[in-house]
Amino acid sequence: MPFPRPLALPLATAHQRGLGTQGTTMVEFATPGLFVRLIDALNIDLPLQPAELAAQNASLAPIPSVDDMKTPPSPHALQPFDDGDLPAADWPESPPVMDHIDQTAAPDARARRQAIRETWAAFTRRHFSNVDIVFILTQPAKPPAGVGVQAALQLLEAEVRLHNDTVILRGREDYLNLPNKTLRLMRFALTHPSRYTHVLKTDDDCYVRMRLVLNTLLEVPPAPEEEGKDDKLPSQLRSSWWTSLFGRSGRAAKGALAKGKPDVGAADKSMVDGRPAEKEKDPADRAKQPALLKTARMEGVYIGALEARDGFHPIRDPHSKWFTSPEELPDKDVPWGQRYLAGWGYVLSRDVVAHLVAKVDHYERQPAKQPCWFKALHWEDVLVGLLVTDYADIFSHPGFKAAWRSCTSDTAVRHLDVDAPIVLPGLYEQEKTGMWQVRTVQCSLGSFKTNEYASWHKWRSSLPGTAAI
């Protein structure tokens, strides 16, 4: 995950990195500037540290108003980066933050991190020095012990000492614990002394083309869609973010319940994310650019790929890794139809992150005001969408590509899913040579029809040992 270098705190001193002996490796933990031994950071029973207590007390200050959260607009006039040219200089001021969510000690997660370091992260660090890349990990369910775990710990220690790009947050490393992980990383980014202007949160099975991600901040977002316009909160309530979020989608929810649950079993999924199948642009179309702003968008940014055109609906299939039982989240409590961006990659501006963090703090301090779905949702992308829906409009950008989409020349973030990390080196070569700037490239080893979800899903489901979705 990219972080810019801190302005007030060194990333780590030589002593903190523990360059000498095994067992003394230091890692940034829980809150910016707090360094503890790696072995302690991985201990889920580690007592709360004084720096964490201080951060918690700071979060108990009066809740800021929406205006207090605003980030001053950048005074710099920015030019978009041409597809065929690298920037001559960094973007001004603070950079975005990018996160990769990995398994703590799993060998395949380590391989994915290393593949990222050797490909698009290396490209980003070379050409965008104001974008810093850090990997966010959380803690194993049990303290590290045993021969196998100790061997993995030694490898992780060597990795942390060599690359110095890892942060460990509190919380159990578990797929169902992703909301905790994501919310903690947002709080970490928000309280970091570098005062990041944007957060780009990605999973470790994505390929990121940073210049195109930054260019999205210069694009004029589309007008809010007509469909569902009446379901938004009145304008006078948009700053009252503590208002129950279910109010925004209440009419949509009633409509969904009246019509029955959304049909998720249909064979034709070619528009599952609300966008039609993509074709490579011809040279004449390639010259056309979206409308551009003179300065990067510093407020209200929520950019990514719309996960489902019909919005959220719980998956009741117990074989799916996204299974949610009726006991965990009853139908009456489901925020039916809530639109959100896919969790494998989205961009938030600082004010949206502040809004999200303040809202979570508010709900945790006053449990009686928590919406019924707040603790029941295991899916961080849905939760983020719900928490920012009254503050920022969704920008479903065509450059954010799901795993079944083609890798056209305008790809900014590509979710590789089961193709990671094996295809990363090939994509990196095609980016370095400029081939990806002018044409669609192959970005999957799968035997499926590109841009057709049903075909991709059938191929994915045929892979042995792959979790059902």
C-alpha positions as CSV (number, residue, x, y, z in Angstrom):
1,M,0.0,0.0,0.0
2,P,1.6,3.3,-1.0
3,F,2.2,5.8,1.7
4,P,4.2,9.0,1.2
5,R,7.2,9.3,3.6
6,P,6.1,10.8,6.9
7,L,6.8,14.5,7.3
8,A,7.2,14.5,11.1
9,L,8.2,10.9,11.9
10,P,11.0,8.8,10.3
11,L,9.6,5.6,8.8
12,A,12.0,3.7,11.1
13,T,15.4,4.2,12.6
14,A,18.2,1.6,12.1
15,H,17.5,0.4,15.7
16,Q,13.8,0.2,15.1
17,R,14.3,-2.0,12.0
18,G,16.3,-4.5,14.1
19,L,18.9,-5.0,11.4
20,G,21.0,-7.0,13.8
21,T,19.6,-10.2,15.2
22,Q,16.6,-12.4,14.7
23,G,13.7,-11.6,17.0
24,T,14.5,-7.9,17.3
25,T,12.9,-6.9,14.0
26,M,10.7,-3.8,14.6
27,V,7.6,-3.1,12.6
28,E,5.1,-0.2,12.6
29,F,2.1,-1.3,14.6
30,A,-1.5,-0.2,15.1
31,T,-1.0,3.6,15.0
32,P,1.5,5.8,13.1
33,G,4.9,6.1,14.7
34,L,4.5,3.1,17.1
35,F,7.2,0.5,16.5
36,V,7.2,-2.8,18.3
37,R,9.0,-6.1,17.8
38,L,7.5,-8.1,15.0
39,I,6.9,-11.1,17.2
40,D,4.9,-8.9,19.6
41,A,2.9,-7.2,16.8
42,L,1.7,-10.7,15.7
43,N,0.5,-11.6,19.2
44,I,-3.2,-11.0,19.3
45,D,-3.0,-10.9,23.1
46,L,-0.5,-8.0,23.2
47,P,-1.7,-5.5,25.7
48,L,-2.8,-2.1,24.5
49,Q,0.2,0.2,24.2
50,P,0.4,3.8,25.6
51,A,0.5,5.3,22.0
52,E,-2.7,3.4,21.2
53,L,-4.4,4.6,24.3
54,A,-3.5,8.2,23.4
55,A,-4.9,7.7,19.9
56,Q,-8.1,6.3,21.4
57,N,-8.5,9.2,23.7
58,A,-8.0,11.6,20.8
59,S,-10.8,9.9,19.0
60,L,-13.1,10.7,21.9
61,A,-12.9,14.4,21.1
62,P,-16.1,16.1,19.8
63,I,-17.2,14.7,16.5
64,P,-16.0,17.1,13.7
65,S,-18.5,18.7,11.4
66,V,-18.5,17.8,7.7
67,D,-16.9,21.2,7.0
68,D,-14.1,20.4,9.4
69,M,-13.3,17.3,7.4
70,K,-12.9,19.1,4.1
71,T,-9.5,19.1,2.6
72,P,-8.4,22.4,1.1
73,P,-8.4,22.2,-2.7
74,S,-4.9,21.7,-4.3
75,P,-3.5,25.0,-5.6
76,H,-1.7,23.2,-8.3
77,A,-2.9,23.1,-11.9
78,L,-2.3,19.5,-13.0
79,Q,-1.9,18.0,-16.4
80,P,-3.0,14.4,-17.2
81,F,-0.3,12.0,-18.0
82,D,-0.2,10.9,-21.6
83,D,-0.7,7.2,-22.1
84,G,2.7,7.0,-23.9
85,D,4.7,9.3,-21.6
86,L,5.8,9.1,-18.1
87,P,5.6,12.2,-15.9
88,A,8.6,14.4,-15.8
89,A,8.0,15.2,-12.1
90,D,5.9,13.9,-9.2
91,W,2.4,15.0,-8.5
92,P,2.6,17.9,-6.0
93,E,2.1,17.7,-2.3
94,S,0.9,14.6,-0.5
95,P,0.2,11.4,-2.4
96,P,-2.5,8.8,-2.3
97,V,-2.3,5.9,0.1
98,M,-2.6,2.4,-1.3
99,D,-3.3,-0.7,0.7
100,H,-2.8,-4.4,0.0
101,I,-4.6,-6.9,2.2
102,D,-2.7,-10.1,2.7
103,Q,-2.6,-13.2,4.9
104,T,-0.1,-12.7,7.7
105,A,2.3,-15.6,7.3
106,A,0.9,-17.7,4.4
107,P,3.6,-18.5,1.7
108,D,1.2,-17.7,-1.2
109,A,0.6,-14.2,0.3
110,R,4.3,-13.6,0.6
111,A,4.7,-14.6,-3.0
112,R,2.0,-12.1,-4.0
113,R,3.7,-9.3,-2.1
114,Q,7.0,-10.0,-3.7
115,A,5.5,-10.2,-7.2
116,I,3.9,-6.8,-6.6
117,R,7.2,-5.3,-5.4
118,E,9.0,-6.6,-8.5
119,T,6.3,-5.3,-11.0
120,W,3.9,-2.4,-10.7
121,A,5.1,-1.3,-7.2
122,A,8.6,-1.0,-8.6
123,F,7.3,1.0,-11.6
124,T,5.3,3.3,-9.2
125,R,8.2,3.9,-6.9
126,R,10.5,4.7,-9.8
127,H,8.2,7.3,-11.4
128,F,5.9,8.5,-8.6
129,S,8.1,9.0,-5.5
130,N,5.4,10.8,-3.7
131,V,3.3,7.6,-3.7
132,D,4.4,5.2,-1.0
133,I,3.6,1.5,-1.0
134,V,2.9,-0.3,2.2
135,F,1.4,-3.7,2.9
136,I,-1.2,-3.9,5.7
137,L,-1.3,-7.1,7.7
138,T,-3.3,-8.1,10.7
139,Q,-2.7,-10.8,13.4
140,P,-3.1,-14.6,13.4
141,A,-5.8,-15.9,15.6
142,K,-3.2,-17.5,17.9
143,P,0.2,-16.2,19.0
144,P,3.0,-17.5,16.7
145,A,4.2,-21.0,17.9
146,G,5.3,-24.3,16.5
147,V,8.1,-25.2,14.1
148,G,6.3,-24.4,10.9
149,V,5.1,-21.1,12.2
150,Q,8.5,-20.2,13.4
151,A,10.0,-20.8,10.0
152,A,7.3,-18.6,8.4
153,L,8.1,-15.9,11.1
154,Q,11.8,-16.0,10.1
155,L,10.9,-15.4,6.5
156,L,8.5,-12.6,7.4
157,E,11.2,-11.0,9.6
158,A,13.7,-11.1,6.7
159,E,11.0,-9.6,4.4
160,V,10.2,-6.7,6.8
161,R,13.9,-5.9,7.4
162,L,14.7,-6.0,3.6
163,H,11.7,-4.0,2.3
164,N,10.5,-1.9,5.3
165,D,7.1,-1.4,3.7
166,T,4.9,-3.3,6.2
167,V,2.4,-2.2,8.8
168,I,0.6,-4.5,11.2
169,L,-2.8,-3.6,12.6
170,R,-4.7,-5.1,15.5
171,G,-7.4,-7.7,14.7
172,R,-7.7,-11.4,13.7
173,E,-6.5,-12.3,10.2
174,D,-9.6,-13.7,8.8
175,Y,-11.7,-13.1,5.6
176,L,-14.8,-12.3,7.7
177,N,-12.8,-9.8,9.7
178,L,-12.0,-7.6,6.7
179,P,-14.3,-4.7,7.8
180,N,-12.2,-4.3,11.0
181,K,-9.0,-4.4,8.9
182,T,-10.2,-1.9,6.4
183,L,-11.6,0.5,9.0
184,R,-8.4,0.4,11.0
185,L,-6.2,1.1,8.0
186,M,-8.4,4.1,7.1
187,R,-7.9,5.4,10.7
188,F,-4.2,4.7,10.4
189,A,-4.0,6.7,7.1
190,L,-6.1,9.5,8.5
191,T,-3.9,10.0,11.6
192,H,-0.6,9.6,9.8
193,P,1.5,12.8,10.0
194,S,1.9,12.9,6.2
195,R,-1.7,13.9,5.9
196,Y,-2.5,11.9,2.8
197,T,-4.8,13.5,0.4
198,H,-6.3,10.2,-1.0
199,V,-6.4,6.5,-0.1
200,L,-6.3,3.9,-2.8
201,K,-7.2,0.6,-1.2
202,T,-6.5,-2.5,-3.2
203,D,-6.2,-6.2,-2.6
204,D,-3.0,-8.1,-3.3
205,D,-4.4,-9.8,-6.3
206,C,-4.6,-6.6,-8.4
207,Y,-2.4,-4.9,-10.9
208,V,-2.3,-1.1,-10.5
209,R,-1.3,1.4,-13.2
210,M,-0.7,4.5,-11.0
211,R,-0.6,7.1,-13.7
212,L,-4.1,6.1,-14.9
213,V,-5.3,6.0,-11.3
214,L,-4.1,9.5,-10.7
215,N,-5.6,10.7,-13.9
216,T,-9.1,9.6,-12.6
217,L,-8.8,12.4,-10.1
218,L,-8.8,14.9,-13.0
219,E,-11.8,13.5,-14.7
220,V,-15.2,15.2,-14.4
221,P,-17.4,12.6,-12.6
222,P,-20.7,11.8,-14.4
223,A,-23.9,13.3,-13.2
224,P,-25.7,11.1,-10.6
225,E,-27.9,8.5,-12.4
226,E,-31.5,9.2,-12.8
227,E,-32.4,5.7,-11.5
228,G,-32.8,5.8,-7.7
229,K,-32.4,9.6,-7.5
230,D,-35.5,9.9,-5.3
231,D,-34.0,7.5,-2.9
232,K,-31.2,9.8,-1.8
233,L,-31.4,11.8,1.4
234,P,-32.7,15.3,1.0
235,S,-29.9,17.9,0.4
236,Q,-30.5,19.5,3.8
237,L,-29.7,16.1,5.5
238,R,-26.5,15.3,3.5
239,S,-24.4,17.0,6.1
240,S,-26.2,15.2,8.9
241,W,-24.3,12.0,8.4
242,W,-25.4,10.5,11.7
243,T,-28.9,10.1,10.2
244,S,-29.8,6.5,9.8
245,L,-28.3,5.4,6.5
246,F,-31.2,3.0,5.8
247,G,-33.3,6.1,5.1
248,R,-31.5,6.6,1.8
249,S,-32.3,3.2,0.4
250,G,-35.6,2.7,2.3
251,R,-37.9,3.1,-0.7
252,A,-35.6,1.0,-2.8
253,A,-35.7,-1.6,-0.1
254,K,-39.5,-1.7,-0.1
255,G,-39.5,-2.0,-3.8
256,A,-37.0,-4.9,-3.8
257,L,-38.9,-6.7,-1.1
258,A,-42.2,-6.2,-2.9
259,K,-40.7,-7.6,-6.1
260,G,-38.8,-10.4,-4.3
261,K,-35.1,-10.8,-4.0
262,P,-32.9,-9.8,-7.0
263,D,-32.4,-12.6,-9.4
264,V,-28.8,-13.7,-9.0
265,G,-29.1,-16.9,-10.9
266,A,-29.6,-15.5,-14.3
267,A,-27.3,-17.0,-16.9
268,D,-26.6,-13.6,-18.6
269,K,-24.2,-11.7,-16.4
270,S,-22.5,-9.7,-19.1
271,M,-23.7,-6.5,-17.4
272,V,-23.4,-7.7,-13.8
273,D,-21.6,-4.5,-12.8
274,G,-23.9,-2.2,-14.8
275,R,-21.4,-1.7,-17.7
276,P,-21.8,-3.3,-21.2
277,A,-19.1,-5.5,-22.6
278,E,-16.0,-3.7,-23.7
279,K,-14.4,-3.5,-27.1
280,E,-11.0,-2.1,-28.0
281,K,-11.2,1.5,-29.1
282,D,-10.2,2.3,-32.7
283,P,-7.5,4.9,-33.2
284,A,-10.0,7.7,-33.8
285,D,-11.8,7.0,-30.5
286,R,-8.6,6.6,-28.6
287,A,-7.8,10.3,-29.2
288,K,-11.0,11.3,-27.4
289,Q,-10.5,12.1,-23.7
290,P,-13.1,12.5,-20.9
291,A,-13.7,16.1,-19.7
292,L,-10.9,17.1,-17.4
293,L,-10.6,19.4,-14.5
294,K,-7.8,22.0,-14.0
295,T,-7.0,20.6,-10.5
296,A,-7.3,17.1,-9.0
297,R,-10.5,16.4,-7.1
298,M,-9.7,16.7,-3.4
299,E,-13.2,16.2,-2.0
300,G,-16.0,13.7,-2.3
301,V,-13.9,11.1,-4.2
302,Y,-15.3,7.6,-4.2
303,I,-14.0,5.9,-7.4
304,G,-13.9,2.3,-8.4
305,A,-16.0,-0.4,-10.1
306,L,-19.6,-0.8,-9.3
307,E,-20.0,-4.3,-7.8
308,A,-23.5,-5.1,-8.9
309,R,-26.0,-3.0,-10.9
310,D,-28.9,-4.2,-8.6
311,G,-27.0,-3.2,-5.5
312,F,-26.4,-5.3,-2.4
313,H,-28.3,-8.5,-1.7
314,P,-27.0,-11.2,0.7
315,I,-25.9,-14.5,-0.7
316,R,-27.7,-17.3,1.0
317,D,-25.8,-20.1,-0.7
318,P,-23.8,-21.8,2.1
319,H,-21.1,-23.0,-0.4
320,S,-20.2,-19.4,-1.3
321,K,-17.4,-17.6,0.5
322,W,-19.7,-14.7,0.7
323,F,-22.4,-16.6,2.4
324,T,-24.5,-14.7,4.9
325,S,-27.0,-16.6,6.9
326,P,-30.6,-15.3,7.7
327,E,-29.6,-15.6,11.4
328,E,-26.7,-13.2,11.0
329,L,-28.5,-10.8,8.8
330,P,-32.3,-11.2,8.6
331,D,-34.1,-10.1,5.4
332,K,-35.8,-7.3,7.4
333,D,-32.4,-5.8,8.2
334,V,-30.8,-6.1,4.8
335,P,-30.0,-2.7,3.1
336,W,-31.5,-4.0,-0.2
337,G,-30.2,-2.3,-3.3
338,Q,-27.4,-0.3,-1.6
339,R,-24.9,0.5,-4.3
340,Y,-21.2,0.1,-3.5
341,L,-17.8,-0.2,-5.2
342,A,-15.9,-3.5,-5.3
343,G,-13.5,-4.0,-2.5
344,W,-10.6,-5.1,-4.6
345,G,-9.8,-1.5,-5.5
346,Y,-11.3,1.9,-4.8
347,V,-10.1,5.5,-4.2
348,L,-11.3,7.8,-1.4
349,S,-10.3,11.4,-0.8
350,R,-9.2,12.4,2.7
351,D,-12.5,14.0,3.6
352,V,-14.4,10.8,2.7
353,V,-12.0,8.8,4.8
354,A,-12.5,11.3,7.7
355,H,-16.3,11.0,7.3
356,L,-16.1,7.2,7.3
357,V,-13.9,7.1,10.4
358,A,-15.9,9.6,12.3
359,K,-19.1,7.7,11.6
360,V,-17.6,4.4,12.8
361,D,-16.3,6.1,16.0
362,H,-19.8,7.6,16.5
363,Y,-21.5,4.2,16.2
364,E,-19.0,2.5,18.4
365,R,-19.4,5.1,21.1
366,Q,-23.2,5.0,20.9
367,P,-24.3,1.4,20.2
368,A,-27.9,2.4,20.5
369,K,-27.6,4.4,17.3
370,Q,-26.0,1.7,15.3
371,P,-27.9,0.6,12.2
372,C,-29.1,-3.0,12.3
373,W,-26.5,-4.0,9.6
374,F,-23.5,-2.3,11.2
375,K,-22.2,-5.3,13.1
376,A,-23.8,-8.0,10.9
377,L,-22.1,-7.2,7.6
378,H,-18.9,-9.1,7.0
379,W,-18.2,-7.5,3.6
380,E,-16.0,-4.4,3.9
381,D,-16.9,-3.0,0.5
382,V,-20.6,-3.0,1.2
383,L,-20.0,-1.5,4.6
384,V,-17.8,1.3,3.2
385,G,-20.5,2.0,0.6
386,L,-23.1,2.3,3.3
387,L,-21.0,4.5,5.5
388,V,-20.2,7.1,2.8
389,T,-23.4,6.9,0.8
390,D,-24.8,10.1,2.3
391,Y,-21.6,12.0,1.7
392,A,-20.0,11.0,-1.6
393,D,-21.4,9.9,-4.9
394,I,-20.3,6.7,-6.6
395,F,-18.0,7.1,-9.6
396,S,-18.0,3.8,-11.3
397,H,-15.0,4.3,-13.5
398,P,-14.4,2.1,-16.6
399,G,-10.7,1.9,-15.9
400,F,-11.3,-0.3,-12.8
401,K,-11.7,-3.8,-14.3
402,A,-13.2,-6.9,-12.7
403,A,-11.4,-10.2,-13.2
404,W,-13.8,-11.2,-16.1
405,R,-13.2,-7.9,-18.0
406,S,-10.7,-7.3,-20.8
407,C,-7.5,-5.3,-20.1
408,T,-8.1,-2.5,-22.5
409,S,-5.5,0.3,-22.8
410,D,-7.4,2.5,-20.4
411,T,-7.2,0.0,-17.5
412,A,-6.2,1.7,-14.2
413,V,-6.7,-1.2,-11.8
414,R,-7.3,-4.8,-12.8
415,H,-8.5,-7.4,-10.4
416,L,-6.6,-10.6,-11.3
417,D,-8.3,-12.9,-8.8
418,V,-7.0,-16.5,-9.3
419,D,-4.6,-15.3,-12.0
420,A,-2.4,-13.5,-9.4
421,P,0.5,-13.5,-9.1
422,I,1.5,-15.5,-12.1
423,V,0.4,-12.9,-14.7
424,L,2.0,-9.9,-13.0
425,P,5.4,-10.2,-14.7
426,G,3.8,-10.4,-18.2
427,L,1.6,-7.4,-17.6
428,Y,4.6,-5.5,-16.2
429,E,6.6,-6.2,-19.4
430,Q,3.7,-5.0,-21.6
431,E,3.4,-1.8,-19.5
432,K,7.1,-1.1,-19.6
433,T,7.3,-1.6,-23.4
434,G,4.3,0.7,-24.0
435,M,2.2,-2.1,-25.6
436,W,-0.5,-1.8,-23.0
437,Q,-0.8,2.0,-23.7
438,V,-2.0,1.3,-27.3
439,R,-3.9,-2.0,-27.3
440,T,-5.8,-4.5,-25.2
441,V,-3.4,-7.1,-23.6
442,Q,-4.0,-10.6,-22.3
443,C,-4.4,-10.5,-18.6
444,S,-5.8,-14.0,-17.7
445,L,-4.8,-17.6,-18.3
446,G,-8.4,-18.7,-18.1
447,S,-10.4,-20.3,-20.8
448,F,-13.5,-18.1,-20.8
449,K,-15.2,-15.5,-23.0
450,T,-13.9,-12.1,-22.0
451,N,-16.5,-9.6,-20.7
452,E,-19.0,-12.4,-20.0
453,Y,-19.4,-13.0,-16.3
454,A,-21.2,-16.3,-16.7
455,S,-18.4,-17.8,-18.8
456,W,-15.7,-16.6,-16.4
457,H,-17.6,-17.9,-13.4
458,K,-18.0,-21.3,-15.0
459,W,-14.3,-21.5,-15.7
460,R,-13.3,-20.2,-12.2
461,S,-15.7,-22.7,-10.6
462,S,-14.0,-25.6,-12.5
463,L,-10.6,-24.9,-10.8
464,P,-9.7,-27.4,-8.1
465,G,-9.3,-25.9,-4.6
466,T,-10.8,-22.6,-5.5
467,A,-13.4,-21.1,-3.1
468,A,-16.8,-20.8,-4.6
469,I,-18.2,-17.3,-5.1
